[in-house]
Structures are given as C-alpha cells and as structure tokens.
Amino acid sequence: MTLRLGSLPAQLVSVPSTVTLKYAKTLMVQYQFSQIAVIDEDGTYHGAVSWESIGRAHIASSDPSLRDVITPALVVDHDAILLDQIRAIYDKGFVFVRDADRVRVTGILTAADLTGQFGELARPFVLIEEAENRLRRAADEVFSVADLREAVQDRRRNRVHRAADLTFGDYGFLLKDPQRWSALEWNLDHDLFLRRLEDVRKIRNELMHFTPDPLSDEHYRIVDGLLNLLRTVDPRP
C-alpha cells in the first residue's frame, strides 16, 4: 500500500559514454530533457549529464568532451519509499531508479514528474474538500444545532455542535427534508442535487479507502458537477 518509486518513474533514455557531447546535447534538446543518463550498451552506468554540468564544463574548458560533463547522480532502488526520496529529488532535481534486479538503471524521476504525479493524486481530494467546505458553510449559516443533530444517528447527536462535526454522508440526510432544503433557498432541483451528492459520497468513500486506481473521467465529471452547482448557488470563494 506504500507508494514506491517503481510505480512512478518514466522510462529512461540514455546515451553511451562513446558518443560526443554534441550528440548528447542534441538528444536533450530533442526530448526537452534537463538531464540524461550515461549508460553503456553492456549496462555500465557512468552518471548523468545535465545542462548545469554542461555549463560548468564550458566555463572550465573551451572544448569539453562528454567525459568532462558527466557528474555523479543518485540511483535509488525501485522499491524505495517515495516519501523518503522527496527531499533528494527536490534538492537534485531528479533521481535515477534501479530496476528490480538491483543492477540496471532503467528509470528516472524528476521534480517535474513528482509535481505532476502529486497533482493527479491530490486533485480529487482537493475538489471533494471544496465541496464539503461549501456544504459546511451553508449548513452553519442556515441551520441550527438541532437541525444538524437531526442528520446523524442518536449515539452521535451529543457530539454535533457545528457543521464540521458532520460527515460528508450526513449532508444527504440533512438536506433530504423538504423544509430544510427550502431553507437554503437554492434554486436547484432537489432530487437531482441529492443524487449527485450521493454519487460524490460514494466516490469520496473510495478515495478514503485509498483505492489504487485513479479517478475515471466519469468520476471527475460527477465531482465537478456537484462543485458547479455549489459554486453557482453561492459564488463566494
């Protein structure tokens, strides 16, 4: 269940130590790489070439070779825990990832990759959190504590003092009552809103159980749909 490096790195593009520096730079420009691994055909790993190492070499020499720009780079096993490597990736800009055989270097994980991956991982949580915060604000502004307590089971009622004490699923029970729905003065179809709220509740439960599968486009459409409704009836940030 722990997120490890082997599930994230991109396939590695490398150059052998026998090519020219011009060849390596051309490949880096072609693929828009900030760095590239130097690995011979027999698997011998030499290090990395980066635009920083190239710049330093050109200051030190008027005509540097590929060997002059190769620098050491961190190589991490594929099963290393991702969270343990974030500081190194942030500081160095990238790490190379060693295959399951613990010999071949076959992957790379850059700070840009990490940003993109965490963006995808965090996005559904952020969207659902906004929906929940908007529901919470509306409930606190409109309903009494007695109303809020009516939305939960008897054993929990004494622990409810504000909307923050409700679970996401409680809002469906809270708003199911026609009188409480009318109190919101939302010009939305009641049944349709409740169905969308229930759909998002189920998606949220899947996320909270840390399903390994990313949200589908359909699930994103459902979550975005609820948010669009909530932002429309209350455009405040």
Buried (B, 14 or more C-beta within 10 A) or exposed (E): EEBBBBEBBEEBBBBBBEEEBEEBBEBBEEEEBBBBBBBEEEEEBBBBBBBEBBEBBBEEEEEBEBEBBBBEBBBBEBBBEBEEBEEBBEEBBBBBBBBEEEEEBBBBBBBEBBEEBBEEEEBBEEBBEBBBEBBBBBBEEEBEBEBBBBBBEEEBBEEBEEBEBBBBBBBBBBBBEEEBBEBBEBEBEBEEBBEBBEBBBEBBEEBEEEEEEEBEEEBBEBBEBBBEBBBEBBEEE
